[in-house]
Amino acid sequence: MDSSQPASLQDAPDVLVVPTLEDVPRDADGAPVLEGSIEVMLLPMEAESGGTTLVALAFSTVAALVDAMGEEQSWVAIPSDKLEGALEGSGARAVLLDPRPPEGA
């Protein structure tokens, strides 16, 4: 997986916020209850070599996720050094850090 496009995960904060496809159950303290697997959001993007590749989205803060995707977007926090392992088998070939929606979206 290429974690250097467009920003390197090496420069990422210790914990990343990753959008999920469904709400993640949480305990009374708000911590996610992680039983089984969580489906994270992957987007097809044009690859430099042509065709498309699947990209995982990750944000440096909850505020950045809300700015890009809205308050209703479900999410989970993942230590940045565990993200690539967590995405193993998902089909993601890169991580897009702090993406911004296109103008007018």
C-alpha positions in Angstrom: 0.0 0.0 0.0 1.2 3.4 -0.9 0.8 5.8 2.1 2.7 8.6 0.6 -0.1 10.0 -1.7 -0.8 12.9 -1.3 0.6 13.3 2.2 2.8 10.8 4.1 1.4 8.9 7.0 4.9 9.3 8.5 3.9 13.0 9.1 0.4 12.1 10.4 -0.7 12.5 14.0 -0.5 9.5 16.3 -4.2 8.7 15.8 -6.2 9.0 12.6 -10.0 9.4 12.1 -11.3 7.0 9.4 -14.8 7.2 8.0 -16.8 4.0 8.2 -19.8 2.7 6.2 -22.0 2.2 9.3 -22.1 3.4 12.8 -19.7 1.7 15.2 -21.2 0.6 18.5 -19.7 2.5 21.4 -19.6 1.8 25.2 -20.8 4.2 27.9 -17.6 6.2 27.7 -17.9 6.6 23.9 -15.0 4.2 23.1 -15.8 2.0 20.1 -16.7 -1.6 20.8 -14.6 -3.5 18.2 -16.1 -6.9 17.8 -15.5 -8.4 14.3 -14.6 -6.1 11.5 -15.5 -2.5 10.6 -16.1 -1.5 7.0 -14.2 1.6 6.2 -14.9 3.9 3.2 -12.8 3.2 0.1 -13.1 5.4 -3.0 -12.0 4.6 -6.5 -9.6 7.1 -7.9 -7.8 7.5 -11.2 -4.3 5.9 -11.0 -1.3 7.6 -12.5 -0.8 4.6 -14.7 -4.4 4.7 -16.0 -7.4 2.8 -14.7 -8.6 3.1 -11.1 -7.3 2.2 -7.7 -9.0 2.0 -4.3 -8.0 4.6 -1.8 -8.8 4.8 1.9 -9.7 8.1 3.5 -8.2 9.2 6.8 -8.3 12.5 8.7 -6.0 14.1 11.2 -8.9 15.3 13.4 -12.6 14.7 13.9 -13.2 18.4 12.9 -11.4 17.7 9.6 -13.6 14.7 8.9 -16.8 16.7 9.8 -15.7 19.6 7.5 -15.2 17.3 4.6 -18.0 14.8 5.1 -20.5 16.3 7.5 -21.6 15.7 11.1 -23.6 12.5 10.3 -20.6 10.6 8.9 -19.7 7.7 11.2 -16.0 7.1 12.0 -13.5 5.3 14.1 -10.1 6.4 15.4 -7.1 4.2 14.5 -3.5 4.6 15.6 -1.7 5.8 12.5 1.0 3.1 12.9 -1.8 0.5 12.8 -3.7 1.8 9.8 -2.0 -0.1 7.0 -2.4 -3.4 9.0 -6.1 -2.6 9.6 -6.6 -2.0 5.9 -4.9 -5.2 4.9 -7.2 -7.3 2.6 -9.5 -4.3 2.0 -8.2 -3.7 -1.5 -7.0 -0.2 -0.6 -3.7 0.7 -2.4 -3.2 4.1 -0.9 -4.4 6.4 2.0 -5.6 9.9 1.2 -4.9 12.0 4.3 -7.2 15.0 5.0 -9.0 15.1 1.6 -11.1 18.2 0.9 -14.4 18.1 -1.0 -14.3 19.7 -4.5 -15.5 23.3 -4.7 -19.3 23.5 -4.8 -19.8 20.0 -3.4 
